[in-house]
Amino acid sequence: MPKVTILIDGGYLRKAASLVYRYNPDFIEKVALSIVRKDEQLFRILYYDCDPYTGTVRLPVSGDRRTFDAHGWLDILAAKDYFAVRRGVLKFRGFKLKKIPVKSTSLSDDDFFPDFEQKGVDMRLGLDIATFSVSKAVDRIILVSGDTDCVPAMKHGRIAGLQIVIVQLPPPAQKLSRELLWHADECRDIQWPADAEKFQKN
């Protein structure tokens, strides 16, 4: 029975799921466990994401201060069985216009949205694949990501003898790129968990 680990790009899964479902630790756990097949032994689930941004910034038009003080739920996820959370850093990159081109000559703060950028998530994911390639703690890595930045790490894992499985999420997720499919041993199509309806947004 092959031993498997699941590596989840949190930003990718959230983008695909949160249009329909309430994205929270219980939902993530349901999705992760549904990926493992009966003939596989689960070793660990590694989840890569950033805590919400905390800080005070000035709004782009009024200049008023806005404080971001969201409480993260990654600690709750990290406490679940088989889960380990790898945290990147969320950087504030300013404000961007919601609609381009601009049709109004009078703009307000409501015409902008805060722009955040994840830092360090891809690096941590790649390092973990490299670590598994050396340690041989698992036979198969199951990757939930749509980011082609993962390709070098995927190639490294295969060269080291690991099987790399890429997961195709159900709609509204986009189809995986050819580059990801080329460097995976298997593309595993999954469905949202059967009881995911309880997480549906109203």
C-alpha positions in Angstrom: 0.0 0.0 0.0 1.7 3.2 -1.1 2.3 5.9 1.6 1.1 9.3 0.4 1.3 12.9 1.5 -1.0 15.7 0.3 0.4 19.1 -0.4 -2.3 21.8 -0.6 -1.7 25.3 -2.0 -4.2 27.1 0.2 -4.6 30.1 -2.1 -5.4 27.9 -5.1 -8.0 25.7 -3.2 -9.6 28.8 -1.6 -10.0 30.5 -5.0 -11.7 27.4 -6.5 -14.0 26.6 -3.5 -14.9 29.9 -1.9 -17.2 31.0 -4.7 -19.6 28.3 -3.7 -18.5 27.1 -0.2 -17.7 28.6 3.2 -13.9 28.1 3.3 -12.9 27.0 6.7 -10.8 24.3 8.4 -13.6 21.7 8.4 -14.1 22.1 4.7 -10.4 21.9 4.0 -10.2 18.7 6.0 -13.1 17.1 4.1 -11.6 17.9 0.8 -8.1 16.6 1.8 -9.4 13.3 3.1 -11.6 12.8 0.0 -8.5 12.8 -2.2 -6.9 9.7 -0.6 -7.9 6.4 -2.2 -8.7 3.2 -0.2 -5.5 1.6 -1.5 -3.3 4.4 -0.2 -2.0 5.1 3.3 -2.1 8.7 4.4 1.1 9.9 6.0 0.5 13.7 6.3 -1.4 16.7 4.9 0.7 19.8 4.4 -1.3 23.0 4.0 0.4 26.2 2.6 -1.1 29.6 3.3 -0.7 32.9 5.0 -2.3 34.3 8.1 -4.5 37.3 7.4 -2.8 40.7 7.1 -2.5 42.7 10.3 -1.6 46.4 10.2 -2.8 49.9 9.6 -2.8 51.6 6.1 -4.0 54.9 4.6 -6.9 54.7 2.2 -6.1 55.9 -1.3 -8.5 58.9 -1.7 -9.5 60.1 1.7 -6.2 59.3 3.4 -8.1 57.9 6.4 -6.5 55.1 8.3 -7.8 51.5 8.0 -6.8 48.8 10.4 -6.7 45.1 9.3 -7.0 43.0 12.4 -8.4 39.7 11.2 -8.0 36.6 13.4 -6.5 33.6 11.5 -7.9 30.1 11.6 -4.7 28.3 10.6 -4.0 27.3 14.2 -7.3 25.4 14.2 -6.4 23.6 11.0 -2.9 22.8 12.3 -4.5 21.0 15.3 -6.4 18.6 13.1 -5.2 15.0 12.7 -2.5 14.5 10.1 -2.3 18.3 9.3 0.8 20.5 9.3 0.6 24.1 8.3 3.3 25.9 6.4 2.9 29.6 6.8 4.1 32.2 4.3 3.8 36.0 4.8 1.1 38.2 3.4 2.4 41.6 2.2 0.3 44.7 1.6 1.1 46.1 -1.9 -1.3 49.1 -1.9 -4.7 49.6 -3.5 -5.9 48.8 -7.0 -8.9 50.1 -8.9 -11.9 47.7 -9.0 -12.8 48.7 -12.5 -10.5 49.7 -15.4 -10.9 51.8 -17.5 -12.1 54.5 -15.1 -15.3 56.1 -16.2 -15.8 58.5 -13.4 -13.9 61.7 -12.8 -14.6 61.5 -9.1 -13.2 58.5 -7.2 -13.8 57.4 -3.7 -12.1 54.9 -1.4 -14.9 52.4 -2.4 -13.5 52.3 -5.9 -10.4 50.6 -4.7 -9.6 47.2 -3.1 -6.5 46.3 -1.0 -3.9 44.3 -2.9 -2.1 41.6 -1.0 0.7 39.3 -2.1 1.7 35.9 -0.6 5.4 35.5 0.0 7.3 32.3 0.8 4.5 29.8 0.1 5.9 28.4 -3.2 9.4 28.2 -1.6 8.1 26.1 1.4 6.2 23.8 -0.9 9.2 23.2 -3.1 11.4 22.6 -0.1 9.0 20.0 1.3 9.0 18.1 -2.0 12.8 18.2 -2.0 12.8 16.9 1.6 10.5 14.0 0.8 12.7 13.2 -2.2 15.7 12.7 0.1 14.0 11.1 3.1 11.8 8.7 1.1 9.2 9.0 3.9 6.5 8.6 1.3 6.0 6.9 -2.0 3.7 9.4 -3.6 3.0 13.1 -3.4 -0.5 14.3 -4.2 -0.3 18.0 -5.1 -3.3 20.4 -5.0 -2.1 23.4 -6.9 -2.5 25.2 -10.2 0.8 27.1 -10.1 3.4 26.2 -12.7 6.1 27.4 -10.3 5.8 23.9 -8.8 7.1 22.3 -11.9 10.9 22.3 -11.0 10.0 20.7 -7.6 7.8 18.1 -9.3 10.6 17.2 -11.7 13.0 16.9 -8.8 10.6 14.6 -7.0 10.1 12.3 -10.0 13.8 12.1 -10.7 14.3 11.1 -7.0 11.8 8.2 -7.5 8.6 9.7 -6.0 5.3 9.4 -7.8 3.7 12.9 -8.3 0.0 13.1 -8.6 -1.7 16.4 -9.6 -5.3 17.0 -8.5 -7.9 18.4 -10.8 -10.5 20.2 -8.7 -14.1 20.2 -9.9 -15.8 23.4 -11.2 -15.5 26.3 -10.7 -11.8 25.4 -10.7 -10.0 26.0 -14.0 -8.5 23.2 -16.0 -4.9 22.4 -15.1 -2.1 23.7 -17.4 -0.3 21.4 -19.8 3.0 22.1 -18.0 1.6 20.6 -14.7 0.2 17.6 -16.5 3.4 16.9 -18.3 5.4 16.6 -15.1 2.9 14.5 -13.1 2.6 10.8 -13.1 -1.2 11.0 -12.7 -3.9 13.6 -12.9 -6.6 12.7 -10.3 -10.0 14.2 -10.9 -12.0 14.6 -7.7 -15.4 15.8 -6.8 -16.3 18.0 -3.8 -17.1 15.8 -0.8 -20.6 14.3 -0.8 -21.6 16.2 2.3 -20.1 19.5 1.1 -23.6 21.0 0.8 -23.5 21.9 4.5 -20.7 24.3 3.7 -22.6 26.0 0.9 -23.0 29.7 1.1 -26.6 30.9 1.4 
